[in-house]
Amino acid sequence: MARRDGIDIRFEGLDRQADMMGDMYKNWVKITKPKMTKFGLLVEERAKALAPHDEGDLEDSISADPAKLAGNEISVEIGASAEHALIRHEAPYKKGTRDKYDNGAKFPHYYVNGRGQRTRTKSSLRGFQPGRKYLQNAVTISEPEYNEMQKRIQEQLINGKRGTQS
């Protein structure tokens, strides 16, 4: 091949750039983990507000773990430890009216279309009624806060701010 006349362009400072990228990743982790933990607590609070209420044990069992870094992802786990948590989350509503029996006592017409009297007295949250799919609905109504959190993380990274500012 013939030699060409021209200029030679070299990319110098690749090591410095790689270090900066490594620092950016470390800073992303420092910024994101506390924000994800805080977001998890928000979803936990909303899941409790949307959970069915009978004795209160389901609501009490809902908790969010601190955010964890696994591979290249930061995640937060929110769940309920009550034995009946999954059943209450997933079971379809039953149409009609049913009685409740508790310690030998009968409470007539306690359940209406699958929701007990105490659940029906809880307030709705952003248009969602307490009852089934309480975890899923808590995540759904928290999407605007999640998007805002992502925006703040990106702004902090771009502006070079370190730490856990809001």
Buried (B, 14 or more C-beta within 10 A) or exposed (E): EEEEEEEEEEEEEEEEEEEEEEEEEEBBEEBBBBBBBBBBBBBBBBBBBBBBBBEEBBBEBBBBEEBEEEEEEBEBEBBBEBEBBEEBBEEEEEEEEBEBEEEEEEEEEBBBEBBBBBBBEBEEBEEBBBBBBBBBBBBBBBEEBBEEBEEBBEEBBEEEEEEBEE
